[in-house]
Amino acid sequence: MAAQYFIQILFAVTGLVSLLASILNWEWFFTAQNAQFIVKKLGRNRARLFYGIVGIILMIMSVFFFFQVKEAGIQ
């Protein structure tokens, strides 16, 4: 039970950080080694759009999984 909620919270927090980094154009986020591949391939503005969309998708997945677990009665 706790593992399911942990994963849901992890998806939500990761999505929120990604979305905020996109909106606020966080320098540390886009200069991090992990993000450099996307920034080099797409450019900074498109990378911001990409990470914004990824953030929204992760948050939607978190909500979706919450309701699926609740509906199924998995505990």
PyMOL commands that place a pseudoatom at each C-alpha (Angstrom):
pseudoatom trace, name=CA, resn=MET, resi=1, chain=A, elem=C, hetatm=0, pos=[0.000, 0.000, 0.000]
pseudoatom trace, name=CA, resn=ALA, resi=2, chain=A, elem=C, hetatm=0, pos=[2.665, 2.495, 0.967]
pseudoatom trace, name=CA, resn=ALA, resi=3, chain=A, elem=C, hetatm=0, pos=[4.713, 1.709, -2.150]
pseudoatom trace, name=CA, resn=GLN, resi=4, chain=A, elem=C, hetatm=0, pos=[1.799, 2.652, -4.408]
pseudoatom trace, name=CA, resn=TYR, resi=5, chain=A, elem=C, hetatm=0, pos=[1.355, 6.018, -2.718]
pseudoatom trace, name=CA, resn=PHE, resi=6, chain=A, elem=C, hetatm=0, pos=[5.100, 6.598, -2.768]
pseudoatom trace, name=CA, resn=ILE, resi=7, chain=A, elem=C, hetatm=0, pos=[5.188, 6.080, -6.548]
pseudoatom trace, name=CA, resn=GLN, resi=8, chain=A, elem=C, hetatm=0, pos=[2.171, 8.360, -7.020]
pseudoatom trace, name=CA, resn=ILE, resi=9, chain=A, elem=C, hetatm=0, pos=[3.767, 11.107, -4.934]
pseudoatom trace, name=CA, resn=LEU, resi=10, chain=A, elem=C, hetatm=0, pos=[7.059, 10.640, -6.790]
pseudoatom trace, name=CA, resn=PHE, resi=11, chain=A, elem=C, hetatm=0, pos=[5.277, 11.085, -10.150]
pseudoatom trace, name=CA, resn=ALA, resi=12, chain=A, elem=C, hetatm=0, pos=[3.463, 14.187, -8.876]
pseudoatom trace, name=CA, resn=VAL, resi=13, chain=A, elem=C, hetatm=0, pos=[6.582, 15.839, -7.430]
pseudoatom trace, name=CA, resn=THR, resi=14, chain=A, elem=C, hetatm=0, pos=[8.701, 15.022, -10.469]
pseudoatom trace, name=CA, resn=GLY, resi=15, chain=A, elem=C, hetatm=0, pos=[6.011, 16.395, -12.756]
pseudoatom trace, name=CA, resn=LEU, resi=16, chain=A, elem=C, hetatm=0, pos=[5.671, 19.547, -10.672]
pseudoatom trace, name=CA, resn=VAL, resi=17, chain=A, elem=C, hetatm=0, pos=[9.432, 20.193, -10.692]
pseudoatom trace, name=CA, resn=SER, resi=18, chain=A, elem=C, hetatm=0, pos=[9.575, 19.625, -14.441]
pseudoatom trace, name=CA, resn=LEU, resi=19, chain=A, elem=C, hetatm=0, pos=[6.631, 21.953, -15.063]
pseudoatom trace, name=CA, resn=LEU, resi=20, chain=A, elem=C, hetatm=0, pos=[7.997, 24.670, -12.769]
pseudoatom trace, name=CA, resn=ALA, resi=21, chain=A, elem=C, hetatm=0, pos=[11.442, 24.421, -14.370]
pseudoatom trace, name=CA, resn=SER, resi=22, chain=A, elem=C, hetatm=0, pos=[9.796, 24.899, -17.743]
pseudoatom trace, name=CA, resn=ILE, resi=23, chain=A, elem=C, hetatm=0, pos=[7.683, 27.871, -16.687]
pseudoatom trace, name=CA, resn=LEU, resi=24, chain=A, elem=C, hetatm=0, pos=[10.341, 29.609, -14.593]
pseudoatom trace, name=CA, resn=ASN, resi=25, chain=A, elem=C, hetatm=0, pos=[13.245, 28.759, -16.941]
pseudoatom trace, name=CA, resn=TRP, resi=26, chain=A, elem=C, hetatm=0, pos=[15.443, 27.472, -14.128]
pseudoatom trace, name=CA, resn=GLU, resi=27, chain=A, elem=C, hetatm=0, pos=[19.071, 27.732, -15.187]
pseudoatom trace, name=CA, resn=TRP, resi=28, chain=A, elem=C, hetatm=0, pos=[20.236, 24.909, -12.921]
pseudoatom trace, name=CA, resn=PHE, resi=29, chain=A, elem=C, hetatm=0, pos=[17.649, 22.549, -14.429]
pseudoatom trace, name=CA, resn=PHE, resi=30, chain=A, elem=C, hetatm=0, pos=[18.515, 23.176, -18.066]
pseudoatom trace, name=CA, resn=THR, resi=31, chain=A, elem=C, hetatm=0, pos=[22.274, 23.188, -17.526]
pseudoatom trace, name=CA, resn=ALA, resi=32, chain=A, elem=C, hetatm=0, pos=[22.208, 19.884, -15.636]
pseudoatom trace, name=CA, resn=GLN, resi=33, chain=A, elem=C, hetatm=0, pos=[23.959, 17.050, -17.426]
pseudoatom trace, name=CA, resn=ASN, resi=34, chain=A, elem=C, hetatm=0, pos=[20.748, 15.000, -17.698]
pseudoatom trace, name=CA, resn=ALA, resi=35, chain=A, elem=C, hetatm=0, pos=[18.872, 17.792, -19.502]
pseudoatom trace, name=CA, resn=GLN, resi=36, chain=A, elem=C, hetatm=0, pos=[21.708, 18.775, -21.824]
pseudoatom trace, name=CA, resn=PHE, resi=37, chain=A, elem=C, hetatm=0, pos=[20.866, 16.096, -24.399]
pseudoatom trace, name=CA, resn=ILE, resi=38, chain=A, elem=C, hetatm=0, pos=[17.350, 17.495, -24.910]
pseudoatom trace, name=CA, resn=VAL, resi=39, chain=A, elem=C, hetatm=0, pos=[18.572, 21.114, -24.830]
pseudoatom trace, name=CA, resn=LYS, resi=40, chain=A, elem=C, hetatm=0, pos=[21.241, 20.394, -27.468]
pseudoatom trace, name=CA, resn=LYS, resi=41, chain=A, elem=C, hetatm=0, pos=[18.826, 18.520, -29.733]
pseudoatom trace, name=CA, resn=LEU, resi=42, chain=A, elem=C, hetatm=0, pos=[15.814, 20.839, -29.449]
pseudoatom trace, name=CA, resn=GLY, resi=43, chain=A, elem=C, hetatm=0, pos=[17.177, 24.171, -28.279]
pseudoatom trace, name=CA, resn=ARG, resi=44, chain=A, elem=C, hetatm=0, pos=[16.356, 25.863, -25.000]
pseudoatom trace, name=CA, resn=ASN, resi=45, chain=A, elem=C, hetatm=0, pos=[12.810, 27.056, -25.812]
pseudoatom trace, name=CA, resn=ARG, resi=46, chain=A, elem=C, hetatm=0, pos=[11.657, 23.743, -27.261]
pseudoatom trace, name=CA, resn=ALA, resi=47, chain=A, elem=C, hetatm=0, pos=[13.293, 21.907, -24.359]
pseudoatom trace, name=CA, resn=ARG, resi=48, chain=A, elem=C, hetatm=0, pos=[11.230, 24.074, -22.015]
pseudoatom trace, name=CA, resn=LEU, resi=49, chain=A, elem=C, hetatm=0, pos=[8.101, 23.103, -23.920]
pseudoatom trace, name=CA, resn=PHE, resi=50, chain=A, elem=C, hetatm=0, pos=[9.128, 19.436, -23.860]
pseudoatom trace, name=CA, resn=TYR, resi=51, chain=A, elem=C, hetatm=0, pos=[9.733, 19.411, -20.109]
pseudoatom trace, name=CA, resn=GLY, resi=52, chain=A, elem=C, hetatm=0, pos=[6.500, 21.313, -19.505]
pseudoatom trace, name=CA, resn=ILE, resi=53, chain=A, elem=C, hetatm=0, pos=[4.538, 18.667, -21.400]
pseudoatom trace, name=CA, resn=VAL, resi=54, chain=A, elem=C, hetatm=0, pos=[6.380, 15.864, -19.610]
pseudoatom trace, name=CA, resn=GLY, resi=55, chain=A, elem=C, hetatm=0, pos=[5.566, 17.508, -16.273]
pseudoatom trace, name=CA, resn=ILE, resi=56, chain=A, elem=C, hetatm=0, pos=[1.871, 17.749, -17.097]
pseudoatom trace, name=CA, resn=ILE, resi=57, chain=A, elem=C, hetatm=0, pos=[1.797, 14.121, -18.258]
pseudoatom trace, name=CA, resn=LEU, resi=58, chain=A, elem=C, hetatm=0, pos=[3.492, 12.932, -15.053]
pseudoatom trace, name=CA, resn=MET, resi=59, chain=A, elem=C, hetatm=0, pos=[1.027, 14.821, -12.866]
pseudoatom trace, name=CA, resn=ILE, resi=60, chain=A, elem=C, hetatm=0, pos=[-1.935, 13.467, -14.848]
pseudoatom trace, name=CA, resn=MET, resi=61, chain=A, elem=C, hetatm=0, pos=[-0.539, 9.941, -14.489]
pseudoatom trace, name=CA, resn=SER, resi=62, chain=A, elem=C, hetatm=0, pos=[-0.238, 10.435, -10.745]
pseudoatom trace, name=CA, resn=VAL, resi=63, chain=A, elem=C, hetatm=0, pos=[-3.900, 11.450, -10.458]
pseudoatom trace, name=CA, resn=PHE, resi=64, chain=A, elem=C, hetatm=0, pos=[-4.980, 8.659, -12.820]
pseudoatom trace, name=CA, resn=PHE, resi=65, chain=A, elem=C, hetatm=0, pos=[-3.134, 6.003, -10.790]
pseudoatom trace, name=CA, resn=PHE, resi=66, chain=A, elem=C, hetatm=0, pos=[-4.571, 7.388, -7.556]
pseudoatom trace, name=CA, resn=PHE, resi=67, chain=A, elem=C, hetatm=0, pos=[-8.130, 6.943, -8.799]
pseudoatom trace, name=CA, resn=GLN, resi=68, chain=A, elem=C, hetatm=0, pos=[-7.383, 3.549, -10.370]
pseudoatom trace, name=CA, resn=VAL, resi=69, chain=A, elem=C, hetatm=0, pos=[-5.984, 2.216, -7.103]
pseudoatom trace, name=CA, resn=LYS, resi=70, chain=A, elem=C, hetatm=0, pos=[-8.857, 3.702, -5.147]
pseudoatom trace, name=CA, resn=GLU, resi=71, chain=A, elem=C, hetatm=0, pos=[-11.466, 2.306, -7.578]
pseudoatom trace, name=CA, resn=ALA, resi=72, chain=A, elem=C, hetatm=0, pos=[-9.915, -1.161, -7.586]
pseudoatom trace, name=CA, resn=GLY, resi=73, chain=A, elem=C, hetatm=0, pos=[-9.774, -1.192, -3.808]
pseudoatom trace, name=CA, resn=ILE, resi=74, chain=A, elem=C, hetatm=0, pos=[-6.113, -2.195, -3.833]
pseudoatom trace, name=CA, resn=GLN, resi=75, chain=A, elem=C, hetatm=0, pos=[-4.600, -1.725, -0.419]
for i in range(1, 75): cmd.bond("trace and resi %d" % i, "trace and resi %d" % (i + 1))
show_as sticks, trace
zoom trace
